[in-house]
Amino acid sequence: PASAETVTLGSYWLVGLTAQYRVTDSLTVYARADNITDSDYEEVFGYRTLGRNSYVGVRFNFGE
């Protein structure tokens, strides 16, 4: 569309999940999953977004 034209994008639902587990006082493991249903959507017209994705990590605290 022209730069001055308003575009209305379709509605969408996103489902995500986050979890973490404290193993010790200084060690935590975590996981995150986004767009679990693999929805096809745009937040900005013409710019695609990620499909289903996930992250896993470890957090270590060296002291306080």
Long-range contacts (C-beta under 8 A, 24 or more apart in sequence): 1-45, 7-45, 9-41, 9-42, 9-43, 9-45, 10-41, 12-39, 12-41, 13-37, 13-39, 14-39, 14-41, 25-61, 26-60, 26-61, 26-62, 26-63, 27-58, 27-59, 27-60, 27-61, 28-58, 28-59, 28-60, 28-61, 29-56, 29-57, 29-58, 29-59, 30-56, 30-57, 30-58, 30-59, 31-55, 31-56, 31-57, 32-56
